[in-house]
Amino acid sequence: TWAVEYIDILKKIPETERKAARSSPYNASRWKGFKRSPIKTRSRILAATCNKSIDDQAREKSDEDDDTPPTPTPNRTTRPRIGQEKAKPEKPRRTSRQSKSNTTGQEVKEVSTTRIKDRPYCTQKCLLGLATGGALDEQCPNLRDHGKRHIKKSTFLRLIRIQLARDRSNKADCKPLYVKGARGALFKIRLSSHGYTLVAKGMEEDDIEHLINENKVYSHLRSLQGKYIPVCLGTSNLELPYYYDCGVYVSMLFLSWAGQPLYQYINPRNKDDVIESATSALKALYKLRVLHKDAKPHNMLWDENRDKFMLVDLERAEIRTRMPLGIITANRKRNRQGDIKTTAKEDDFDREMRTAISCIRAMGSLS
């Protein structure tokens, strides 16, 4: 392959034999430049204005006023300057009849923007009035949200079920308390429309039977609610489950707030008073033939508002049909007079009482 220089070959061709260049109608235009950009930036406007005399500025202003305004760009939104408020679109006015009907139908509504974590719990007496149809508690911190009288318990359960299905945002009136037991987890809940603030025990599908049993025990101990055990408002099967800590909670039991863990309150000085209060609570359960079956420190609380001992978590509790009797054996010993000796045998109730008091005494000594 040889390298060919076309300019050398062109030089060897005589000018008489060379072909003339083809004619073309195209004429290249030369760039003439421009004096200024048609768009005035702010810096150029300010600089030009500062360098001009007052008469020139007035003359140019009058010339600009005579010009027709430019056509606005379609579909272009203007951002408001800092300090200016956006113009709010006018809402269509509703008649008084429409407003009244909508207010009546909207039973579940948000009445305040205060977060659920900052809401105080309703008192035992307040929720007891809600459960039994009693009077309002003047000492309840949420009294002004309850209205003139308590709603029915069935209405509460219906409204809270609707709310838990609709109110699912991070500002919802339901938040986990980060307390989990062997079964279930606790949530703080507020009925937004009426201000009732309480605790809900959520349960998963496989453990619903335990929640049903706990609700049954609370119903049996109705006379002790708000005194030794929390007030119970019943259960509700949720339309949509709640998800928390890998759990899927499909049903809830609604209870009053019972207080703080006992270990945060007990100390060597008040230990004897706590033991006396705990003994009274357990005896009250036993009188109604209920065995707690989990009367341990994690299920013992102290209600500082009433200065009372409280028992919680009755999902394992049993309702005995009759008080246990001593075991009768055929080969019992007799005394010298021939009478049968009767020895008191420790039953389940006595055993649970002894174990619970022993735990409380040890807790008070360590505090």
C-alpha positions in Angstrom: 0.0 0.0 0.0 1.4 3.4 -1.0 0.6 6.6 0.7 -1.0 9.0 -1.8 -0.6 12.8 -1.4 -3.5 14.3 -3.3 -2.0 17.8 -3.3 1.1 16.5 -5.2 -1.1 14.8 -7.8 -3.1 18.0 -8.2 0.0 20.0 -8.9 1.0 17.7 -11.7 -2.3 18.4 -13.6 -1.9 21.4 -15.9 -4.3 24.3 -15.0 -5.8 24.1 -18.5 -6.9 20.6 -18.0 -8.3 21.1 -14.5 -12.2 21.2 -14.2 -13.9 24.3 -12.9 -15.5 24.2 -9.5 -19.2 23.6 -9.3 -21.4 26.6 -8.7 -23.6 26.6 -5.6 -26.4 29.0 -4.6 -25.4 28.8 -0.9 -23.7 31.9 0.6 -22.2 31.5 4.0 -23.5 34.2 6.5 -21.1 36.0 8.7 -21.8 36.4 12.5 -22.3 40.0 13.2 -22.6 39.6 17.0 -25.1 41.6 19.2 -24.9 44.6 21.3 -26.6 43.1 24.4 -28.7 40.1 25.6 -32.5 40.6 25.3 -32.8 39.3 28.9 -31.9 41.7 31.6 -30.4 40.1 34.7 -30.8 41.8 38.0 -27.2 42.8 38.3 -27.2 44.4 34.9 -30.4 46.3 35.6 -29.0 47.6 38.9 -25.7 48.5 37.3 -27.3 50.3 34.4 -29.7 52.1 36.6 -26.9 53.3 38.9 -24.9 54.7 35.9 -27.8 56.6 34.4 -29.0 60.0 35.3 -32.4 60.6 36.8 -33.8 62.2 33.6 -32.7 59.1 31.5 -34.3 56.7 34.1 -37.6 58.7 34.0 -37.6 58.7 30.2 -37.0 55.0 29.9 -39.7 54.3 32.5 -42.2 56.3 30.5 -41.2 54.4 27.3 -41.6 51.0 29.1 -45.1 52.0 30.3 -46.3 52.6 26.7 -45.3 49.1 25.6 -47.8 46.3 25.7 -47.2 43.7 28.4 -45.7 40.4 27.3 -47.9 37.4 26.8 -47.7 35.2 30.0 -46.3 31.7 29.7 -49.1 29.2 30.0 -49.2 26.6 32.9 -46.5 28.5 34.8 -46.8 28.7 38.5 -45.3 31.6 40.5 -43.7 30.9 43.8 -44.6 33.3 46.6 -41.8 35.3 48.1 -40.7 34.8 51.6 -43.2 36.3 54.0 -46.1 36.1 51.6 -48.8 33.5 52.1 -50.2 31.3 49.4 -53.7 32.2 48.2 -56.0 29.4 49.5 -58.7 28.3 47.1 -62.2 29.1 48.3 -64.1 26.1 49.6 -67.7 25.7 48.5 -70.1 26.8 51.2 -72.4 24.2 52.7 -75.8 24.8 53.9 -76.6 24.5 57.6 -78.6 21.3 56.9 -75.6 19.7 55.1 -73.3 20.7 57.9 -75.5 19.3 60.6 -75.9 15.9 58.8 -72.2 15.6 58.2 -71.4 16.4 61.8 -73.9 13.8 63.0 -72.5 11.1 60.8 -68.9 11.7 61.6 -68.8 9.9 65.0 -65.1 9.2 64.8 -63.3 12.5 64.6 -60.0 14.1 65.7 -60.6 16.9 68.2 -57.0 17.8 69.0 -53.5 17.6 67.6 -51.8 16.5 70.9 -49.9 13.3 70.4 -51.1 10.2 72.1 -47.8 9.8 74.1 -48.5 13.1 75.8 -52.1 12.3 76.8 -52.8 11.4 80.4 -54.7 8.2 81.2 -58.3 8.3 82.3 -58.8 7.4 86.0 -60.2 4.1 87.3 -63.4 5.8 88.4 -63.9 7.4 85.0 -63.6 4.1 83.1 -65.6 2.3 85.7 -68.4 4.8 85.0 -68.0 4.1 81.2 -68.2 0.3 81.8 -71.2 0.4 84.1 -73.1 3.5 82.9 -72.2 5.5 86.0 -71.4 9.1 86.4 -68.4 11.1 85.1 -65.3 11.4 87.3 -64.6 15.1 88.0 -61.0 14.3 88.7 -60.3 12.6 85.3 -57.7 14.7 83.4 -59.7 14.0 80.2 -63.1 15.1 81.6 -63.8 17.9 79.2 -63.4 15.6 76.2 -66.0 13.1 77.5 -69.0 15.3 77.0 -71.9 15.8 79.4 -72.2 12.0 80.1 -70.6 8.7 79.3 -71.4 7.0 76.1 -72.5 3.4 76.2 -69.8 0.7 76.4 -71.1 -0.9 73.2 -70.8 2.5 71.5 -67.2 2.8 72.7 -66.3 -0.7 71.3 -67.9 0.1 68.0 -66.2 3.5 67.6 -62.8 2.3 68.7 -63.0 -0.6 66.2 -63.8 1.9 63.4 -61.0 4.2 64.5 -58.4 1.5 64.6 -59.2 0.5 61.1 -59.1 4.1 59.7 -56.5 5.9 61.8 -53.3 4.2 60.7 -50.8 7.1 60.3 -47.8 7.8 62.5 -50.0 10.4 64.3 -52.7 7.9 65.1 -54.2 7.7 68.6 -52.6 4.3 69.1 -49.0 3.5 70.0 -47.2 0.5 71.4 -46.0 0.7 75.0 -43.1 -1.6 74.3 -44.3 -4.1 76.9 -44.7 -7.7 75.9 -45.6 -10.8 77.9 -45.6 -14.5 77.2 -48.6 -13.7 75.1 -49.7 -10.3 73.7 -48.4 -6.8 73.7 -49.7 -3.6 75.3 -50.8 -0.4 73.4 -51.8 3.0 74.5 -55.1 4.0 72.9 -57.3 7.0 72.9 -60.8 7.3 71.4 -60.3 10.5 69.5 -63.9 11.5 69.4 -64.5 11.3 73.2 -61.0 11.5 74.8 -61.1 8.1 76.6 -57.4 7.1 77.1 -56.6 3.6 78.2 -54.5 0.5 77.6 -55.2 -2.2 75.0 -53.8 -5.7 75.2 -53.3 -7.0 71.7 -53.3 -10.7 71.0 -52.3 -12.8 68.0 -54.5 -15.3 66.2 -53.1 -18.4 67.9 -53.6 -16.9 71.4 -57.1 -15.5 71.1 -58.5 -18.2 73.5 -56.4 -16.8 76.3 -57.7 -13.3 75.6 -61.3 -14.7 75.7 -60.5 -16.4 79.0 -59.1 -13.2 80.5 -62.2 -11.2 79.5 -64.3 -13.9 81.1 -62.3 -13.7 84.4 -62.6 -9.9 84.4 -66.4 -10.2 84.0 -66.5 -12.6 86.9 -64.5 -10.2 89.0 -66.6 -7.2 88.1 -67.0 -6.1 91.7 -63.2 -5.8 92.1 -62.5 -3.8 88.9 -61.0 -0.4 89.6 -60.1 -1.5 93.1 -57.7 -4.5 92.9 -57.7 -5.1 89.2 -58.0 -2.8 86.1 -61.4 -1.8 84.7 -62.2 -4.0 81.7 -64.2 -2.6 78.7 -64.3 -5.9 76.7 -62.7 -7.1 73.6 -62.8 -6.3 69.9 -61.8 -8.2 66.8 -59.9 -5.7 64.6 -60.9 -5.1 61.0 -57.2 -4.6 60.1 -54.4 -6.2 62.2 -51.8 -4.2 64.0 -48.2 -5.1 63.4 -45.6 -4.7 66.1 -42.3 -6.4 66.9 -42.8 -9.3 64.4 -46.3 -9.8 65.8 -49.6 -9.6 64.0 -52.3 -8.6 66.5 -55.9 -9.3 65.4 -57.8 -8.8 68.7 -57.6 -6.4 71.6 -58.8 -6.3 75.2 -59.4 -2.7 76.6 -58.3 -2.0 80.2 -57.7 1.0 82.4 -54.1 2.0 83.2 -53.2 0.1 86.4 -50.0 1.9 87.4 -46.2 1.4 87.4 -44.3 -1.8 88.1 -44.2 -2.6 91.8 -40.4 -2.7 92.0 -40.3 1.0 91.1 -42.3 1.9 94.3 -41.5 -0.7 97.0 -38.7 -0.1 99.4 -37.8 -1.3 103.0 -39.8 1.5 104.5 -43.2 0.8 102.8 -42.6 -3.0 102.3 -45.1 -4.0 105.1 -47.8 -1.7 103.8 -47.4 -3.2 100.3 -47.6 -6.7 101.7 -50.8 -5.9 103.5 -52.3 -4.4 100.4 -51.3 -7.4 98.2 -52.7 -9.8 100.8 -56.0 -8.0 100.6 -56.1 -8.1 96.8 -55.3 -11.8 96.6 -57.9 -12.7 99.3 -60.5 -10.7 97.4 -59.8 -12.9 94.3 -59.9 -16.1 96.3 -63.2 -15.1 97.9 -64.6 -15.1 94.4 -63.0 -18.5 93.7 -60.4 -17.1 91.2 -56.9 -18.4 91.2 -54.5 -16.0 89.5 -51.9 -18.7 88.6 -49.3 -16.1 87.7 -49.1 -13.8 90.8 -45.5 -12.8 90.2 -43.7 -9.5 90.5 -44.1 -8.6 86.8 -47.9 -8.8 87.2 -47.9 -6.6 90.3 -48.4 -2.9 89.9 -48.8 0.2 92.1 -51.4 2.8 91.3 -49.9 6.0 92.7 -53.1 8.0 92.0 -55.0 5.9 94.5 -52.0 4.5 96.4 -53.2 1.0 95.8 -51.8 -2.4 94.9 -53.0 -3.8 91.6 -53.0 -7.3 90.0 -52.9 -7.6 86.2 -52.6 -10.2 83.4 -55.4 -12.7 84.2 -55.1 -14.7 81.0 -54.1 -17.8 82.9 -56.5 -17.3 85.8 -59.0 -20.0 86.7 -62.5 -19.8 88.1 -62.9 -22.7 90.5 -66.4 -24.1 90.8 -65.9 -24.5 94.6 -63.3 -23.9 97.2 -60.8 -26.7 97.4 -61.3 -29.3 100.1 -58.6 -31.2 101.9 -57.6 -34.6 100.6 -59.4 -37.5 102.4 -57.5 -40.7 102.9 -58.8 -44.0 104.3 -55.8 -44.7 106.5 -55.8 -41.6 108.6 -54.4 -41.8 112.1 -56.6 -41.5 115.2 -55.7 -39.9 118.6 -56.0 -41.7 121.9 -59.7 -40.8 122.2 -60.3 -42.4 118.8 -61.0 -39.2 116.9 -59.5 -38.7 113.5 -56.7 -36.2 113.3 -57.4 -33.3 110.8 -54.2 -31.8 109.4 -54.6 -28.7 107.4 -53.1 -29.3 103.9 -51.9 -26.4 101.8 -54.1 -25.9 98.8 -53.4 -24.0 95.5 -54.7 -20.7 97.0 -52.5 -20.9 100.1 -49.5 -21.9 98.0 -50.0 -19.0 95.6 -50.5 -16.5 98.5 -47.3 -17.7 100.2 -45.3 -17.5 97.0 -46.5 -14.0 96.1 -45.9 -12.5 99.6 -42.4 -14.1 99.6 -41.6 -12.4 96.3 -42.8 -9.1 97.5 -40.9 -9.3 100.7 -37.7 -10.1 98.8 -38.3 -7.3 96.4 -38.7 -4.8 99.2 -35.5 -5.9 100.9 -33.5 -5.4 97.7 -34.9 -2.0 96.8 
